């Protein structure tokens, strides 16, 4: 009780002209940020620091200790210093650091409290029954970040004729740390509309996606210009963005569209302009073979006729008994035809004359 008596006498001592009324031992504590936010974006360092200050408002030198009250499991809280010796009216700053993990959910909030206690006064231990302390409290919040990933399974070039519609399907994933409303936009729609493209279902679509979830399969429809004078290639740009985080980068995919000019059929008709080179060779071979067969038949016919005209006609005697036989009893002898054809092929002069006549 001796130390208590000394301080009581000091407090009750009469004041001189140059002295001030003594102030009992005490402590104050405060922080520059009571609700700090931690950025847990995968590309950021999940660390946040705040600065706190302890003050000795008394007229005595004090030793002050600071303790933390913290229950965060995913985040560590560390004090840069926890013990201070302050002269009368003095103060000192210290740093409080929170270290966390990337991609923590933004639903998490951690409460913290710092308690400053006077432990010694004028280098003498201050009695516990007279312990003087002060505290400051706050909340550590996890900042929301948006991160989206757009996916189009078919990235091939789309070939389109005039006035043709094609749907383009896609999905997007929410890689942020909270449920998000993700939107997909055709970012260069104005440029495409200037050259005649249109978008029957609009140029924008959105869907709510849970954290770490994937959207349903969605689509936007592209309609080609009504008239395509010449072949041309255009780019169409799809962008996915987060509603939670305006600063989050967009996810972008560019596809190519090949416009094919409409060509007339000319005077041939029947779509002959669509024949490929292989078709032309095939049909040309067929036509050439048919033409050769016709020429061969004509040549054979003329050669046979010429041979028939060059030989004298023989009229066999008529047998009256044979005339009385029923018509149609004579049979055609194919061997005679074979003999005639062989004679024709053997006679080079007849064949050359026949082709010369053609």
C-alpha positions in Angstrom: 0.0 0.0 0.0 3.0 2.2 0.2 3.1 3.0 -3.5 -0.6 3.9 -3.4 0.0 6.3 -0.4 2.8 8.0 -2.4 0.6 8.6 -5.4 -2.3 9.8 -3.3 0.0 12.3 -1.5 1.3 13.4 -4.9 -2.2 14.0 -6.1 -3.3 15.9 -3.0 -0.1 18.0 -2.7 -0.7 21.8 -2.9 0.1 23.4 -6.3 2.9 25.9 -6.7 2.7 28.8 -9.1 4.7 26.9 -11.7 3.1 23.5 -11.3 -0.1 21.8 -12.6 -2.6 19.6 -10.9 -1.2 15.9 -11.2 -3.1 13.6 -13.5 -3.7 10.0 -12.3 -2.1 7.2 -14.3 -4.1 6.2 -17.4 -3.8 5.1 -21.0 -5.5 5.8 -24.3 -5.5 3.7 -27.6 -6.9 4.3 -31.0 -6.4 3.1 -34.6 -6.4 5.0 -37.9 -8.7 2.3 -39.5 -11.3 0.4 -37.5 -12.8 -1.4 -40.5 -10.0 -2.4 -42.8 -10.6 -4.5 -46.0 -8.4 -7.3 -47.2 -7.9 -7.8 -50.9 -7.9 -11.5 -51.5 -7.8 -11.4 -55.3 -5.5 -14.2 -56.7 -3.2 -11.6 -58.2 -2.9 -9.6 -55.0 -1.1 -10.0 -51.7 -3.7 -10.8 -49.0 -2.1 -8.6 -46.4 -3.4 -5.4 -44.8 -1.9 -3.1 -42.2 -3.3 -0.5 -39.9 -1.6 1.9 -37.5 -2.6 2.2 -33.9 -1.4 4.7 -31.2 -1.1 4.4 -27.4 -1.0 7.6 -25.4 -0.1 8.3 -21.8 -2.3 11.1 -20.6 -1.0 11.2 -17.0 1.7 13.3 -15.4 3.8 10.1 -14.6 6.0 7.9 -16.6 4.2 4.7 -17.5 4.8 1.3 -18.9 1.9 0.1 -21.1 1.2 -3.4 -22.5 -1.2 -4.1 -25.5 -3.0 -7.4 -26.0 -5.2 -8.5 -28.9 -8.5 -10.3 -28.8 -8.8 -12.2 -32.1 -10.5 -15.5 -33.2 -10.0 -15.4 -37.0 -9.1 -18.9 -38.3 -8.2 -18.1 -41.9 -6.4 -14.8 -41.1 -3.6 -14.1 -38.7 -3.4 -10.9 -36.6 0.1 -9.7 -35.5 1.2 -6.7 -33.5 4.3 -4.9 -34.4 5.0 -4.1 -30.8 3.1 -4.9 -27.6 5.0 -3.1 -24.8 5.7 0.6 -24.5 7.4 3.0 -22.0 5.9 6.5 -22.3 6.8 9.6 -20.5 4.1 11.9 -19.1 1.9 13.0 -22.0 3.8 10.8 -24.5 2.5 8.6 -27.3 3.8 5.9 -29.7 2.5 4.3 -32.9 2.6 0.6 -33.7 1.5 -1.5 -36.7 -1.1 -4.2 -36.7 -0.8 -6.6 -39.6 -3.5 -9.1 -40.9 -2.2 -11.9 -43.2 -4.9 -14.0 -45.0 -5.3 -16.3 -48.0 -6.3 -15.6 -51.5 -9.9 -16.2 -52.7 -11.4 -16.0 -49.2 -15.2 -15.6 -49.3 -16.4 -12.0 -49.0 -19.0 -13.2 -46.6 -16.3 -13.5 -43.9 -15.9 -10.8 -41.3 -13.6 -10.9 -38.3 -13.9 -8.8 -35.1 -10.8 -7.6 -33.3 -10.1 -5.8 -30.1 -6.9 -4.2 -28.8 -6.6 -3.7 -25.0 -3.9 -1.3 -23.5 -3.1 -1.7 -19.8 -0.9 0.4 -17.5 1.5 -2.0 -15.8 4.1 0.3 -14.2 4.1 3.9 -13.0 7.3 5.7 -12.3 9.1 2.3 -12.7 7.0 0.9 -9.9 4.5 -1.9 -10.5 1.0 -0.6 -10.6 -1.5 -2.6 -8.4 -3.9 -4.8 -10.2 -6.8 -3.4 -8.1 -6.0 0.0 -9.6 -5.4 -1.3 -13.1 -6.2 1.2 -15.7 -6.8 0.2 -19.3 -8.4 1.3 -22.6 -9.5 -0.6 -25.7 -10.3 -0.1 -29.4 -12.4 -2.5 -31.5 -13.0 -3.0 -35.2 -13.9 -5.4 -38.0 -11.7 -6.9 -40.7 -13.7 -7.3 -43.9 -12.9 -9.4 -46.9 -13.2 -7.2 -50.0 -15.3 -8.6 -52.9 -13.6 -9.2 -56.2 -15.0 -10.3 -59.5 -13.3 -12.7 -61.9 -15.1 -14.2 -64.8 -14.1 -16.7 -67.6 -15.9 -16.8 -70.9 -15.9 -20.1 -72.8 -17.0 -20.8 -76.4 -16.5 -24.4 -77.4 -16.6 -23.8 -81.2 -14.2 -21.1 -82.1 -14.1 -21.9 -85.8 -14.8 -19.4 -88.6 -18.5 -19.1 -89.3 -19.3 -19.0 -93.1 -22.5 -17.0 -93.8 -24.4 -16.2 -97.0 -26.8 -13.2 -97.2 -29.7 -13.0 -94.8 -28.5 -16.0 -92.8 -28.9 -16.5 -89.0 -26.5 -18.4 -86.8 -26.6 -18.8 -83.0 -23.4 -18.7 -81.1 -23.4 -20.6 -77.8 -21.2 -19.9 -74.8 -20.9 -20.4 -71.0 -19.1 -18.4 -68.3 -17.7 -19.2 -64.9 -17.7 -17.2 -61.7 -14.2 -17.3 -60.3 -14.9 -14.4 -57.9 -15.4 -14.7 -54.1 -19.1 -14.0 -54.0 -22.3 -14.8 -56.0 -22.2 -12.6 -59.1 -24.4 -11.4 -62.0 -22.3 -11.9 -65.1 -23.1 -10.4 -68.4 -22.0 -11.1 -71.9 -22.0 -8.4 -74.6 -21.1 -8.2 -78.3 -18.7 -5.3 -77.7 -18.3 -4.3 -81.4 -22.0 -4.6 -82.3 -22.2 -1.0 -83.5 -19.4 -1.6 -86.0 -21.0 -4.8 -87.3 -24.4 -3.1 -87.7 -22.8 -0.4 -89.9 -22.0 -3.1 -92.5 -25.5 -4.7 -92.3 -25.3 -7.2 -89.5 -28.2 -7.5 -87.1 -28.9 -9.3 -83.8 -32.4 -10.6 -83.4 -32.0 -11.5 -79.8 -30.1 -8.4 -78.8 -26.4 -7.9 -78.0 -26.5 -8.5 -74.3 -27.4 -11.3 -72.0 -26.8 -11.9 -68.2 -27.2 -14.6 -65.6 -26.7 -14.9 -61.8 -24.0 -17.4 -61.0 -23.0 -18.7 -57.6 -19.4 -18.4 -56.4 -17.2 -21.0 -58.2 -20.3 -21.9 -60.4 -20.8 -22.1 -64.1 -23.7 -20.6 -66.1 -26.1 -22.5 -68.2 -25.5 -22.7 -72.0 -26.6 -19.4 -73.4 -26.5 -18.0 -77.0 -26.7 -14.8 -79.0 -27.9 -14.8 -82.6 -26.1 -13.1 -85.5 -27.9 -12.3 -88.8 -25.8 -11.5 -91.9 -26.5 -8.5 -94.2 -29.4 -8.8 -96.6 -27.0 -8.2 -99.6 -23.4 -9.5 -99.8 -21.8 -8.0 -102.9 -18.4 -9.6 -102.3 -16.6 -12.0 -100.0 -15.5 -10.3 -96.8 -14.2 -11.4 -93.4 -15.4 -9.7 -90.1 -14.6 -10.1 -86.4 -17.2 -10.4 -83.7 -16.0 -9.8 -80.1 -17.7 -11.3 -77.0 -17.0 -9.8 -73.6 -18.0 -11.2 -70.2 -17.9 -8.9 -67.1 -18.7 -8.9 -63.4 -21.4 -6.9 -61.8 -19.7 -7.2 -58.4 -16.5 -5.6 -59.4 -16.3 -2.8 -62.0 -12.5 -2.9 -62.0 -12.3 -6.6 -62.8 -10.8 -7.4 -66.2 -13.3 -8.6 -68.8 -13.0 -12.0 -70.4 -12.9 -11.7 -74.2 -13.2 -14.0 -77.1 -13.0 -13.0 -80.8 -14.6 -15.1 -83.6 -14.3 -14.7 -87.4 -17.3 -14.5 -89.8 -16.7 -15.1 -93.5 -19.3 -13.5 -95.7 -19.8 -15.3 -99.0 -21.0 -13.2 -102.0 -24.2 -14.4 -103.7 -23.4 -15.3 -107.4 -26.1 -15.5 -110.2 -26.6 -18.7 -112.3 -26.1 -16.9 -115.6 -27.7 -18.4 -118.8 -26.8 -22.1 -117.9 -29.3 -22.5 -115.1 -29.6 -25.6 -112.9 -26.8 -24.4 -110.5 -23.9 -25.3 -112.8 -21.8 -22.5 -111.2 -21.6 -24.7 -108.0 -19.8 -27.5 -109.7 -16.4 -28.3 -108.4 -13.4 -29.1 -110.5 -13.8 -32.8 -109.7 -17.4 -32.6 -110.9 -16.3 -31.0 -114.2 -13.7 -33.7 -114.8 -16.2 -36.5 -114.0 -19.0 -35.1 -116.2 -16.6 -34.2 -119.0 -15.3 -37.8 -119.1 -18.9 -39.1 -119.3 -19.8 -36.7 -122.1 -16.6 -37.6 -124.0 -17.3 -41.3 -123.7 -20.8 -40.9 -124.9 -19.7 -38.8 -127.9 -17.1 -41.3 -128.9 -19.7 -44.1 -128.7 -22.0 -42.1 -131.0 -19.2 -41.5 -133.5 -18.2 -45.1 -133.5 -21.8 -46.3 -134.2 -22.2 -43.8 -137.0 -18.8 -44.8 -138.5 -19.8 -48.5 -138.3 -23.1 -47.8 -139.9 -21.6 -46.0 -142.8 -18.9 -48.6 -143.3 -21.5 -51.4 -143.4 -23.6 -49.5 -145.8 -20.7 -48.9 -148.1 -19.7 -52.5 -148.1 -23.2 -53.6 -148.9 -23.4 -51.2 -151.8 -20.1 -52.4 -153.3 -21.1 -56.1 -153.5 -23.4 -57.4 -156.2 -26.8 -58.4 -155.1 -27.5 -62.1 -155.2 -31.1 -63.2 -155.5 -31.4 -66.9 -154.8 -34.0 -69.0 -156.6 -37.3 -69.3 -155.0 -38.4 -72.7 -153.9 -42.2 -72.8 -154.1 -42.2 -75.5 -151.5 -40.4 -73.3 -149.1 -42.8 -70.4 -149.7 -45.6 -72.6 -148.5 -43.8 -73.1 -145.1 -45.2 -71.0 -142.3 -43.5 -67.6 -141.9 -41.1 -67.1 -139.1 -39.7 -70.6 -139.2 -36.2 -69.4 -140.3 -33.9 -68.7 -137.3 -31.5 -65.7 -137.1 -27.9 -66.9 -137.1 -25.9 -64.6 -134.7 -22.7 -66.2 -136.0 -23.3 -64.4 -139.3 -23.4 -61.0 -137.5 -20.1 -61.8 -135.7 -18.5 -62.7 -139.0 -19.7 -59.4 -140.5 -18.3 -57.4 -137.6 -15.0 -59.1 -137.8 -14.8 -58.5 -141.5 -15.6 -54.8 -140.9 -12.8 -54.4 -138.3 -10.3 -56.2 -140.6 -11.1 -53.9 -143.5 -9.1 -50.8 -142.6 -10.0 -49.0 -145.7 -13.7 -49.1 -145.0 -13.2 -47.9 -141.4 -10.9 -45.0 -142.5 -13.4 -44.0 -145.2 -16.2 -43.9 -142.6 -14.2 -41.7 -140.2 -13.2 -39.5 -143.1 -16.8 -38.9 -144.0 -17.4 -37.7 -140.5 
